[in-house]
Amino acid sequence: MNVADAMTSRESLVTVSLPGTRDDALEYLQERQFSSIPVVKGEGDGEEFRGLVSRRTLIERPDEDQLALLVEDGPTTTSDTAIEALAATMVAEGARRVPVVDGQLEGIVTITDVVRAIAEGNVAGDTQVGDLASRTVNAVYAGTPLPVAERELSHSDVPYAVVLDDDGEMCGVLTEADILDVARVVEGEARTGDSIAGQDDDWMWEGIKAVGNRYFPTRNVEIPTEPVREFMTADVVSVGTTRTAREAARAMITNDIEQIPLVSGSELIGVVRDVNLLEALDG
């Protein structure tokens, strides 16, 4: 199976154009819950592909308004590349969406496209997920203010956190997409970070306050300060160690998720991310 069989073609592709602003990209990323979006300049035969702008960049650089300064370079591929070779590139480069470029932008292929190929049996998928899962689990307390949880995800460099309740048991999952969905751009509000918690709030200490001040500059992305439990997905899909990559891929596609907690009985023992399924193809 080649990239051409899995990609979204240019005709169906959502892009943003230069010149533009961060709001142009944020609107599409919130509506479609993409991890990134292609940026182009010009139209028709004169169109030039300039790179991608990611949801993480929009959150981490809230003071930058010009779209051109938010664009990132990354790997590209061609339509005749084998899916297995593309999977290896995605794993090596940490790329979730790879533009298909041959002179001009021809389309884009995503991790979800590769996961779908695994789910549908178009590429190998017999490896047990117990052999693929990460046993290091990123977790956050359900009562954590959402801006603090976002910083925790960013510092951990993963797009999710398993949410734990007062007893330390899994009660949900929080993702970057959940955070981006409720983020909004605020104009002209200086030092918004000071309001991350009140003076009587249990979470009010200098370390948290400092995170807020760094995170919210004069022009900023504002994230609600309510606790994680109000934004997480509580109905958690999980998978056992003997399930195959294909079964996990089907669960990801059916439930529109990027990671699945790995359990043994009722005990959380790891997380299977979509990129782990690609690592099986790479191996």
C-alpha positions as CSV (number, residue, x, y, z in Angstrom):
1,M,0.0,0.0,0.0
2,N,1.4,3.4,-1.0
3,V,0.8,7.0,0.4
4,A,-1.5,7.7,-2.6
5,D,-3.9,5.1,-1.4
6,A,-4.2,6.7,2.1
7,M,-3.7,10.4,1.7
8,T,-6.2,13.2,1.6
9,S,-5.8,14.8,-1.8
10,R,-5.2,18.6,-2.3
11,E,-8.8,19.1,-3.6
12,S,-10.2,17.9,-0.2
13,L,-7.4,19.4,2.0
14,V,-8.0,22.3,4.4
15,T,-5.2,24.9,4.3
16,V,-4.5,28.4,5.5
17,S,-2.9,31.0,3.3
18,L,-0.2,33.6,3.8
19,P,-0.4,36.4,4.8
20,G,-2.7,35.4,7.7
21,T,-3.0,35.4,11.4
22,R,-2.9,32.8,14.2
23,D,-6.7,33.1,14.4
24,D,-7.1,31.7,10.9
25,A,-5.3,28.5,11.9
26,L,-6.9,28.3,15.4
27,E,-10.3,28.4,13.9
28,Y,-9.7,25.3,11.7
29,L,-7.8,23.4,14.4
30,Q,-10.6,23.9,16.8
31,E,-13.3,23.0,14.3
32,R,-11.5,19.9,12.8
33,Q,-9.4,18.9,15.9
34,F,-6.4,18.5,13.6
35,S,-2.9,18.5,15.2
36,S,-1.6,20.8,12.4
37,I,-2.6,22.5,9.2
38,P,-0.7,23.1,6.0
39,V,0.2,26.7,5.1
40,V,0.4,27.8,1.5
41,K,1.0,31.0,-0.4
42,G,-0.6,31.9,-3.7
43,E,-3.3,30.0,-5.6
44,G,-3.6,27.6,-8.5
45,D,-0.5,26.8,-10.4
46,G,1.3,29.5,-8.5
47,E,0.6,28.0,-5.1
48,E,3.7,27.3,-2.9
49,F,3.7,25.0,0.1
50,R,5.4,26.8,3.1
51,G,5.0,24.3,5.9
52,L,2.7,23.4,8.8
53,V,1.4,25.3,11.8
54,S,0.6,23.0,14.8
55,R,-1.9,23.2,17.7
56,R,1.0,22.9,20.1
57,T,2.8,25.9,18.5
58,L,-0.3,28.0,18.8
59,I,-0.6,27.2,22.5
60,E,3.1,27.6,23.3
61,R,3.5,30.9,21.4
62,P,0.4,32.8,22.3
63,D,2.0,36.2,21.8
64,E,2.8,35.6,18.1
65,D,0.0,36.7,15.8
66,Q,1.6,36.5,12.3
67,L,1.0,33.1,10.7
68,A,4.3,33.3,8.7
69,L,6.2,33.3,12.0
70,L,4.3,30.2,13.3
71,V,5.1,28.0,10.3
72,E,7.3,25.0,11.0
73,D,9.4,23.0,8.6
74,G,9.1,19.2,8.7
75,P,9.4,16.0,6.6
76,T,7.5,15.6,3.3
77,T,6.8,12.5,1.3
78,T,5.6,11.5,-2.2
79,S,2.5,9.7,-3.3
80,D,4.4,6.5,-4.4
81,T,6.1,6.0,-1.0
82,A,5.2,2.8,0.8
83,I,3.1,3.2,4.0
84,E,5.7,1.2,6.0
85,A,8.4,3.7,4.9
86,L,6.2,6.6,5.8
87,A,5.6,5.1,9.2
88,A,9.3,4.9,9.8
89,T,9.6,8.6,8.9
90,M,6.7,9.6,11.2
91,V,8.3,7.7,14.1
92,A,11.8,9.1,13.5
93,E,10.7,12.7,13.0
94,G,7.8,12.7,15.5
95,A,5.5,13.9,12.7
96,R,1.8,13.3,12.9
97,R,0.9,14.8,9.5
98,V,3.2,14.6,6.6
99,P,2.6,16.7,3.5
100,V,2.7,15.0,0.1
101,V,4.8,17.3,-2.1
102,D,6.0,16.9,-5.6
103,G,6.8,20.4,-6.7
104,Q,3.4,21.5,-5.3
105,L,1.3,20.3,-2.4
106,E,-0.5,17.2,-3.6
107,G,-2.2,16.2,-0.3
108,I,-1.4,15.1,3.3
109,V,-1.2,11.8,5.1
110,T,-1.7,11.5,8.8
111,I,-1.0,9.0,11.6
112,T,-4.7,8.4,11.6
113,D,-4.5,7.4,7.9
114,V,-1.8,4.8,8.8
115,V,-3.8,3.6,11.8
116,R,-6.8,3.1,9.5
117,A,-4.6,1.1,7.1
118,I,-3.7,-1.2,10.0
119,A,-7.3,-1.4,11.1
120,E,-8.5,-2.4,7.7
121,G,-5.7,-5.0,7.2
122,N,-3.9,-3.2,4.4
123,V,-0.6,-3.4,6.4
124,A,0.6,-5.7,9.2
125,G,-1.2,-5.6,12.5
126,D,-0.7,-8.9,14.3
127,T,1.7,-7.7,17.0
128,Q,0.2,-7.8,20.5
129,V,-0.2,-4.3,22.1
130,G,1.4,-5.5,25.3
131,D,4.7,-5.5,23.3
132,L,4.1,-2.0,21.9
133,A,2.7,0.0,24.8
134,S,4.7,2.5,26.8
135,R,4.8,1.5,30.5
136,T,5.5,5.2,31.4
137,V,2.1,6.8,31.9
138,N,1.6,10.6,31.9
139,A,-1.0,11.4,34.6
140,V,-2.7,14.4,36.1
141,Y,-5.1,14.9,39.0
142,A,-8.8,15.5,38.2
143,G,-8.8,18.7,40.3
144,T,-5.9,20.3,38.6
145,P,-6.7,23.7,37.0
146,L,-6.8,23.2,33.2
147,P,-3.9,25.8,32.5
148,V,-1.7,23.9,34.9
149,A,-2.6,20.6,33.2
150,E,-1.7,22.1,29.8
151,R,1.7,23.1,31.1
152,E,2.2,19.6,32.5
153,L,1.4,18.1,29.1
154,S,3.8,20.5,27.4
155,H,6.6,19.8,29.8
156,S,6.0,16.0,29.5
157,D,6.1,16.4,25.7
158,V,3.1,14.1,25.2
159,P,-0.4,15.0,23.9
160,Y,-2.4,13.3,26.6
161,A,-2.7,12.7,30.3
162,V,-4.6,9.9,32.1
163,V,-6.7,11.6,34.8
164,L,-6.6,10.2,38.3
165,D,-9.3,10.7,41.0
166,D,-8.9,11.3,44.7
167,D,-8.1,7.6,45.2
168,G,-5.4,7.6,42.5
169,E,-7.7,5.6,40.1
170,M,-8.1,6.3,36.4
171,C,-11.3,8.3,35.8
172,G,-10.7,9.9,32.4
173,V,-8.3,11.1,29.7
174,L,-7.3,14.6,28.8
175,T,-5.8,15.5,25.5
176,E,-4.3,18.5,23.7
177,A,-7.3,18.6,21.5
178,D,-9.6,18.9,24.6
179,I,-7.6,21.9,25.7
180,L,-7.5,23.6,22.3
181,D,-11.2,23.1,21.9
182,V,-11.9,25.5,24.8
183,A,-9.0,27.9,24.3
184,R,-9.6,31.4,23.0
185,V,-7.5,34.3,21.9
186,V,-7.7,37.3,24.1
187,E,-6.7,40.8,22.9
188,G,-5.2,43.5,25.1
189,E,-5.5,41.8,28.5
190,A,-2.2,42.3,30.3
191,R,-1.0,39.8,32.9
192,T,-4.0,37.5,32.6
193,G,-2.0,34.9,34.3
194,D,-2.4,36.6,37.6
195,S,-6.0,35.3,37.7
196,I,-5.0,31.6,37.3
197,A,-6.1,31.1,41.0
198,G,-7.5,33.2,43.8
199,Q,-5.6,34.0,47.0
200,D,-7.7,31.4,48.9
201,D,-7.4,28.7,46.2
202,D,-5.7,25.5,47.2
203,W,-3.6,25.7,44.1
204,M,-2.3,29.2,44.8
205,W,1.4,29.0,45.3
206,E,4.3,30.9,43.7
207,G,5.3,28.1,41.3
208,I,1.8,27.9,39.8
209,K,1.5,31.6,39.6
210,A,4.8,31.8,37.8
211,V,3.5,29.3,35.2
212,G,0.5,31.5,34.7
213,N,2.6,34.6,34.2
214,R,4.8,33.0,31.6
215,Y,1.9,31.5,29.9
216,F,-0.4,34.5,29.4
217,P,1.4,37.5,27.8
218,T,-0.4,40.7,26.8
219,R,-1.8,39.0,23.7
220,N,-2.6,35.5,24.8
221,V,-4.5,32.3,24.5
222,E,-6.8,32.0,27.5
223,I,-7.6,28.6,28.9
224,P,-10.4,28.2,31.4
225,T,-9.2,27.8,35.0
226,E,-11.8,25.2,36.0
227,P,-10.5,21.7,36.9
228,V,-9.5,19.0,34.5
229,R,-12.5,16.9,35.4
230,E,-14.8,19.3,33.6
231,F,-13.0,18.9,30.2
232,M,-11.7,15.3,30.2
233,T,-13.2,12.3,28.5
234,A,-14.7,10.2,31.3
235,D,-15.8,7.3,29.2
236,V,-12.4,5.7,28.8
237,V,-11.7,3.0,26.1
238,S,-9.1,0.6,27.3
239,V,-7.3,-2.5,25.9
240,G,-5.7,-5.6,27.3
241,T,-2.2,-6.8,26.7
242,T,-3.0,-9.7,24.4
243,R,-5.0,-7.5,21.9
244,T,-3.4,-7.0,18.6
245,A,-2.3,-3.8,16.9
246,R,-5.1,-4.2,14.4
247,E,-7.7,-4.5,17.2
248,A,-6.3,-1.4,18.9
249,A,-6.3,0.4,15.6
250,R,-9.9,-0.4,15.1
251,A,-10.8,1.0,18.6
252,M,-8.9,4.2,17.8
253,I,-10.7,4.7,14.5
254,T,-14.1,3.8,15.9
255,N,-13.7,6.1,18.9
256,D,-11.7,8.9,17.2
257,I,-8.9,8.7,19.8
258,E,-5.1,8.7,19.6
259,Q,-4.2,6.7,22.7
260,I,-5.7,3.8,24.7
261,P,-4.9,3.0,28.3
262,L,-3.4,-0.5,28.7
263,V,-4.9,-2.5,31.5
264,S,-4.4,-5.8,33.3
265,G,-7.7,-6.6,34.9
266,S,-8.6,-3.3,36.5
267,E,-5.0,-2.1,36.9
268,L,-3.6,0.6,34.6
269,I,-0.2,-0.6,33.4
270,G,0.6,1.5,30.3
271,V,-0.7,3.4,27.4
272,V,-0.9,2.4,23.7
273,R,-0.5,5.5,21.5
274,D,-1.2,5.6,17.8
275,V,2.6,6.1,17.2
276,N,3.3,2.8,18.9
277,L,1.3,1.0,16.3
278,L,3.5,2.7,13.6
279,E,6.6,1.5,15.5
280,A,5.4,-2.1,14.9
281,L,5.4,-1.4,11.1
282,D,8.8,0.3,11.4
283,G,10.2,-2.8,13.2
